[in-house]
Amino acid sequence: MTEAWQTHDVTNQVPPLTDYNLYATDNALQAAVAAFNADWHVKELHRQGARLGESDVQQWAETANRHSPELQSFDSQGNRIDHVEFHPAWHALMGLLRGAQLQSLPWAHPRGGVMAARTASYFLHAQNEAGALCPTTMTFASIPVLAKEPALFASIKDKLLAPQHDPRDVPLAQKHAILIGMGMTEKQGGSDVRTNTTTATEQGDGAFSLVGHKWFFSAPQCDAHLVLARDSDSDALSCFFVPRYTPDGRKNAVQIQRLKDKLGNRSNASSEVEFQGAYGTRVGAPGRGIPTIIEMATYTRLDCVIGSAAMMRAGVVQAIHHARHRTAFGAKLVDQDLMTTVLADLALESEAATWLAMRLAQAFDASAADDDSPVERAWRRIVLPAAKFWVCKRALELAGECMEVWGGNGYVETGPLARLYREAPVNSIWEGSGNVMCLDVLRAMSREPDVAQSWFQWLEKRVGSHAPLREALAQLHGWLAADPATHAVRARAIAQQVVLLSQAALLLEHAPAELAHGFIESRFSNAGGRVYGVMPDTLAAGVQRAWLDRAFLA
């Protein structure tokens, strides 16, 4: 028997980042929680942060993505079941999410700062695994819509708000906790849901029979879906509640054609389905399906911003951790000036996204309270779609840069950054692509000029005498005052300017002065670059290293 040779010693490899507290190591998030009236949630955030940093939870995330859901179309007797089988790791993650009440916290426990509290929790969980958040977000967004249907809501309210996960595939009446999905897009339309062809024919007693298809049917294992279909009588689009099982306990006639083979979000099942006379009941007024869905989309878009900001945070933490442990060319990576500049730029981007997500949450808190105002509506109607456009796109670029910090180890599936990179594009596409978001910014400004003006006034108070910001604000005013025919061409530039000005104002108000000024110098001057790591010479290496210490308290 030949003994194994030892050809070398393993050195200079970075230890996995595990068993750390995601909340306790995040200065910016802690400050934002205090600033936006959610400090009553701090103890729970510390608990969640510690649990999410533990190695077994990190392993759940990796395992749930490695073992993708599998479709079982028939049982052993040949009966159609359309069952989606998930790995136990997925259900473990869903248990954590339900335990944190991310699908219901503002509705189950309304109080000041509750949206900010939920946002902070969501931000922590999204750093660990994003796929399980999809049905969680859809359930969350469905609750205010379903609450407008008193009889239906009374029958499922406790199941929606329940802080437990119930993985059983059984009729609604037998479940103690349920998930709600969405079915909007069809083959011919995508974002243009007005082209939908699925029809709903009234059967009496409030029931409808749906015939048609959905090209993307999110999380088909959910206990019910909200679906757009045309009333057969009026041809107008309405919204319908389509349960997985009919009231008499039979499986509903929603046939899963296949699961999507996606680039990322692999732990979650997305599907193509056909409705073959599926049972449904109408939600909302007849012909008002699109406004009903837009109300849901407002909440799901917020979660897209939070989720992308969280992915930024996860990438930056991994990059800084790697640079602190890896030596190259005789020195730690973190101590080499160019790497410091790259990491500092990434940290700036991440903190700005964190503050933006938390400020948007405050605007949603205001909408549920008596102190709602035009400026808060402006954050929801104007800044939110701009933020979804910008933050989701920047997350993809940032994920690639963090992967590059790791080098070859970042490119392989045994590390966390390959999954992060594959996950990053989804939020730019889901709930409205970049162009849709930018045009929505223009639409909101045009339809509600008083609301837009209130945001400009909010901004003016915070911009002060900062010349780069005043120039950027003047440029934005100029674009909006130009011929409306030019607005669509400039829509992305306008949305970008809205976000960058909002982030600069938030950092001036809440972050350390040197960090806020660094953001302004790097984002509003010719010395800053589109590529991460191109920074003005005025930002000294010592200042940048301080940002890294603030970004991740190892």
Disulfide bonds with the S-S distance in Angstrom:
none
